[in-house]
Amino acid sequence: MKVGIVGLPNAGKSTLFNALAQAGAESAEYPFTTVEPNVAVVPVPDSRLEQVADVLGIARRVPEHLEVVDIAGLVRGAHQGEGLGNRFLGHIRDVDAIVHVVRAFEHPQVAHPHGAVDPADDLETVEAELLLADLETAQRRLEAATKAARSGDKQALADRELWERTIAGLEAGRAAPPEADLLTSKPVLVVANVGEGEAVPAALEGRAAVAVCARDEAELGELDPAEAAGMRAELGIAEGALQQVVREAYRLLGLITFFTAVGGTEVRARSLPQGQTALDAAGRVHTDMQRGFVRAEVIPWTELIEAGSFAAARDAGRLRIEGRDYVVADGDVVTIKFTPPAS
């Protein structure tokens, strides 16, 4: 999973990136500090992984990972190349979801590009730039599809209908449909960068949004885990920025997590789109397992913890045998049985 952090200059994007990744991305109180995007691959926190590994007595634990891209600030007119716009719009095209950082804190030494802190206006500014960029793209694709459709080609006719429908929606201020695969097609999580102890501003309510004090989170990220946990408790921060962003990103993208215990040597967490099957899960582990799929042994992680081992779960009849069409549930521990390919 790959998410891109966007927002206006000085919204706190790189500070949030540091909080998520502890990667030391440069941040400063002037626009366009980030020219080339910073990229970090961070582990997805999931306490279930540790519990499954502990009960199985396996030392090696491999979490799922999230790729985070810190994209430089957009400004009004970015779709026409204002600021450093066109380069950054290109970076956004490559991500699965957008994390939109909106400034909701006051600070006399941190200039706001529009002169005043207004979270709703900032959100609208960036969304308008993405929408206008999509409109230009859709108009070019409609022109190409219209030319191709003159031959009567069915795919070209379908493409023309898609781009006509997409343009009508964009012109009315609506996001592009998922099948258009444009910037506004991507799910968006709004991160309100607030002052210490503040909540999501009322102007952002009704959106998929979380409140994070990015500066506090970045400082906490420099502490060892135990010290950071104690400091969070003192500050009344129930959950860290990474946990909040990952949880909401999974929800927006419709992802679940299943676990595998490969050969008794490692326990690994793997993401999977909700509604996919044991056959799809096999493909997430290895293509050979998908091609040679025979069956899956499945147990919910809570039942495995209660049983204490695979052997005890099997003896108690809790370890189920499922076929390729079984829909994997969040938290399932899955063992794929397959026929290896001929050498």
Secondary structure, 3 states (H helix, E strand, C coil): CEEEEECCCCCCHHHHHHHHHCCCCCCCCCCCCCCCCEEEEEECCCHHHHHHHHHHCCCEEECCEEEEEECCCCCCCHHHCCCCHHHHHHHHCCCCEEEEEEECCCCCCCCCCCCCCCHHHHHHHHHHHHHHHHHHHHHHHHHHHHHHHCCCCHHHHHHHHHHHHHHHHHHCCCCCCHHHCCHHHCCEEEEEECCCCCCCCHHHCCCCEEEECHHHHHHHCCCCHHHHHHHHHHHCCCCCHHHHHHHHHHHHHCEEEEEEEECCCEEEEEEEECCCEHHHHHHHHCHHHHHCEEEEEEEEHHHHHHHCCHHHHHHCCCCEEECCCCECCCCEEEEEEECCCCC
